[in-house]
Amino acid sequence: MEQIKNWFPNQKQVKCNKIKVEKNSGLAYACIYRYSMEDAMSNLKPNTFKLWLWLASNKPNFTVELSSAYLSKVLHASVNTIKASVNELIDKGYMIQDVERKYFYNFYEEPQKHNKITIQREQRQFTDLDTGEIFYLTYADLLENVGNESEAKQLWEAAGNEVSSDK
């Protein structure tokens, strides 16, 4: 075991003994980047951290069907606590909803910067000044119609908070 270089009063030395897991046994122990874990530990509520740890302990690209009822038994927390923990992971960027498959989420050990509304999906209201016709366009559609990025940005910003989510 590597010697600890920074000693503090009343410090203990701990050797971590792990259960040996045979390769390809289907059973694995967590391999988590320590700094990601420390960040999650300090930024998440305790029950949310337990859920984070449970998710982070899976192998890369492992997909799991997330059931609040199952997780409440595994993590010894109520279904409501599990649901609140899932929402906290989503709100803090650890779980990101797939744009195309609304039921699918990607879990990340470190929070991802994301917007709740994807700019390509957000629609804003525009009025044709000649005809008075109202259009609901995404930024990409607006840019395609205008053809000039600078003008499209100005029009997009001018449309401001007039957002229509599902037109």
C-alpha positions as CSV (number, residue, x, y, z in Angstrom):
1,M,0.0,0.0,0.0
2,E,1.3,3.4,-0.9
3,Q,2.5,5.5,2.1
4,I,0.3,8.5,2.9
5,K,2.3,11.6,2.6
6,N,0.0,14.0,4.4
7,W,-0.5,13.0,8.0
8,F,-3.0,14.7,10.3
9,P,-3.7,14.3,14.0
10,N,-5.7,11.2,14.8
11,Q,-5.5,10.1,11.2
12,K,-6.0,6.4,10.5
13,Q,-4.6,4.3,7.7
14,V,-7.1,2.1,5.9
15,K,-6.4,-0.8,3.5
16,C,-9.3,-1.4,1.2
17,N,-9.9,-5.1,0.8
18,K,-12.3,-5.9,-2.1
19,I,-14.0,-9.1,-3.1
20,K,-12.2,-10.6,-6.1
21,V,-14.5,-10.7,-9.1
22,E,-13.7,-13.0,-11.9
23,K,-13.4,-11.3,-15.3
24,N,-16.5,-11.7,-17.5
25,S,-18.5,-13.1,-14.5
26,G,-21.3,-10.5,-15.0
27,L,-20.5,-9.2,-11.5
28,A,-18.5,-6.1,-11.2
29,Y,-17.6,-3.5,-8.6
30,A,-17.6,0.2,-9.1
31,C,-14.9,2.0,-10.9
32,I,-15.6,5.6,-10.4
33,Y,-13.4,8.7,-11.0
34,R,-12.8,9.8,-7.4
35,Y,-13.1,13.6,-8.2
36,S,-16.5,13.0,-9.8
37,M,-17.6,11.1,-6.8
38,E,-16.4,13.9,-4.4
39,D,-18.2,16.5,-6.5
40,A,-21.5,14.5,-6.5
41,M,-21.1,13.9,-2.8
42,S,-20.9,17.6,-2.1
43,N,-23.5,18.8,-4.6
44,L,-26.3,16.2,-4.1
45,K,-28.7,15.4,-1.3
46,P,-27.8,12.2,0.5
47,N,-30.5,10.0,-1.1
48,T,-29.7,11.5,-4.5
49,F,-26.1,10.7,-4.0
50,K,-27.0,7.1,-3.2
51,L,-28.9,6.9,-6.5
52,W,-25.9,8.6,-8.3
53,L,-23.6,6.0,-6.7
54,W,-25.8,3.1,-7.8
55,L,-25.9,4.4,-11.4
56,A,-22.2,5.3,-11.5
57,S,-21.3,1.8,-10.2
58,N,-22.4,0.2,-13.5
59,K,-20.0,-0.5,-16.3
60,P,-19.8,2.0,-19.2
61,N,-22.7,1.9,-21.7
62,F,-24.8,-0.3,-19.4
63,T,-28.5,0.3,-19.8
64,V,-31.0,-0.2,-17.0
65,E,-34.7,0.2,-16.9
66,L,-35.2,2.7,-14.0
67,S,-38.0,1.6,-11.7
68,S,-38.8,3.7,-8.6
69,A,-40.3,0.7,-6.9
70,Y,-37.2,-1.4,-7.5
71,L,-34.8,1.3,-6.5
72,S,-36.8,2.1,-3.3
73,K,-36.1,-1.5,-2.2
74,V,-32.4,-1.5,-3.2
75,L,-31.6,2.0,-1.8
76,H,-33.9,1.7,1.2
77,A,-35.8,4.9,0.4
78,S,-39.5,5.6,-0.3
79,V,-40.7,5.8,-3.9
80,N,-41.3,9.5,-3.5
81,T,-37.7,10.0,-2.3
82,I,-36.5,8.0,-5.4
83,K,-38.6,10.2,-7.7
84,A,-37.3,13.3,-6.0
85,S,-33.7,12.0,-6.4
86,V,-34.2,11.3,-10.1
87,N,-35.6,14.8,-10.6
88,E,-32.6,16.3,-8.7
89,L,-30.2,14.3,-11.0
90,I,-32.1,15.7,-14.0
91,D,-32.2,19.3,-12.7
92,K,-28.5,19.2,-11.9
93,G,-27.4,17.8,-15.3
94,Y,-26.4,14.3,-14.2
95,M,-29.3,12.8,-16.3
96,I,-30.2,14.2,-19.6
97,Q,-33.3,13.3,-21.5
98,D,-32.8,12.2,-25.1
99,V,-34.4,14.7,-27.6
100,E,-35.9,12.0,-29.9
101,R,-36.7,9.2,-27.3
102,K,-38.4,11.1,-24.5
103,Y,-38.4,8.0,-22.3
104,F,-34.6,7.6,-22.6
105,Y,-32.1,9.4,-20.4
106,N,-28.3,9.4,-20.4
107,F,-26.6,9.3,-17.0
108,Y,-23.2,11.1,-16.6
109,E,-20.9,10.9,-13.6
110,E,-20.3,14.6,-13.9
111,P,-23.1,17.2,-14.5
112,Q,-23.5,18.2,-18.1
113,K,-24.3,21.8,-19.2
114,H,-27.7,21.7,-20.8
115,N,-30.8,23.7,-21.5
116,K,-34.2,22.5,-20.6
117,I,-35.3,23.6,-24.0
118,T,-33.2,22.7,-26.9
119,I,-32.8,25.7,-29.2
120,Q,-33.4,23.5,-32.3
121,R,-36.8,22.4,-30.8
122,E,-37.9,25.7,-29.3
123,Q,-40.3,27.6,-31.4
124,R,-41.1,31.3,-31.4
125,Q,-43.9,33.2,-33.0
126,F,-43.2,35.4,-36.0
127,T,-45.6,37.5,-38.0
128,D,-45.3,38.1,-41.8
129,L,-45.5,41.9,-42.0
130,D,-47.0,41.8,-45.5
131,T,-49.7,39.2,-45.0
132,G,-50.2,39.3,-41.2
133,E,-49.8,35.5,-41.2
134,I,-48.4,34.0,-38.0
135,F,-45.6,31.4,-38.1
136,Y,-44.1,29.3,-35.4
137,L,-40.4,28.6,-36.3
138,T,-37.4,27.0,-34.7
139,Y,-34.2,29.0,-34.9
140,A,-33.0,26.6,-37.6
141,D,-36.2,27.2,-39.7
142,L,-35.9,30.9,-39.2
143,L,-32.2,30.9,-40.3
144,E,-33.2,28.8,-43.4
145,N,-35.9,31.3,-44.3
146,V,-33.9,34.5,-43.6
147,G,-30.6,33.2,-45.0
148,N,-28.6,35.7,-43.0
149,E,-27.3,34.6,-39.6
150,S,-27.1,38.2,-38.2
151,E,-30.6,39.0,-39.2
152,A,-31.9,35.7,-37.9
153,K,-30.3,36.3,-34.5
154,Q,-31.9,39.7,-34.3
155,L,-35.4,38.4,-35.2
156,W,-35.0,35.5,-32.8
157,E,-34.1,37.7,-29.9
158,A,-36.9,40.2,-30.8
159,A,-39.4,37.3,-30.6
160,G,-38.1,37.0,-27.0
161,N,-40.4,35.2,-24.6
162,E,-43.2,34.5,-27.0
163,V,-42.4,30.7,-26.8
164,S,-44.7,28.1,-28.0
165,S,-43.5,24.7,-26.8
166,D,-45.4,22.2,-29.0
167,K,-46.6,24.0,-32.2
